[in-house]
């Protein structure tokens, strides 16, 4: 009973967000502009309230598949610095991912099923990783070309446990978060990279190359691990 009432509360909240977005009252551009306008307030006066507000905005962006989550990561780095910024974004992204996963198993089950059945990339990914453990499957999905919003909801259809989903999402997503927050901390206002000095541009390039190299290595590693894990599981069965 409590579960059903909670789902209906979320459904009402989601419907409100959609209506406000369609009417132009709440849009990605307006939210971004508000963040820019309140940057100094967030940095010096807002304290914990500002952090909670930023986490809430990022969660809404991710859950409702609004473009702009990348900007929030840059912005967070410019306001809070690398360490605190990474912690804030990791918390926001993982709360949003878990909520998407749980909704995909409950209220949005039918919608998510149709979404995954119509997405050729996700169908190919599931076919290639069939028989893999939940941890390996989620890692592979997070590092695949499948859009993150499809993974957030679509992985709920694969039988993966919440524990494996959380651990793998955290492991696969954190390097990119570190990169984006760090890039935001390099820009003088978190948005205009033309203002960066030569040293900061070099640091940005090295960070990008390092992250891309890590993702490339992880993808190659998982391509070998997925067949091996599937074979071991089949043998055990």
Buried (B, 14 or more C-beta within 10 A) or exposed (E): EEEEEEBEEBEEEBEEBEEEBEEEEBBBEEBBEEBEEBBEEBEEEBEEEBBEBBBEBBBBBBBBBBEBBEBBBBBBBBBBBBEBBBBBBBBBBBBBBBBBBBBBBBBBEEEBBEBBEEBEBBBEBBEBBEBBBBBBBBBBBBBBEBEBBBBBBBBBBBEBEEEBBBBBBBBBBBBBBBBBBBBBBBBEEBBEBEEBEEEBEEBBEEBEEEBEEBBEEBBEEBEEBBEEBBEEBEEEE
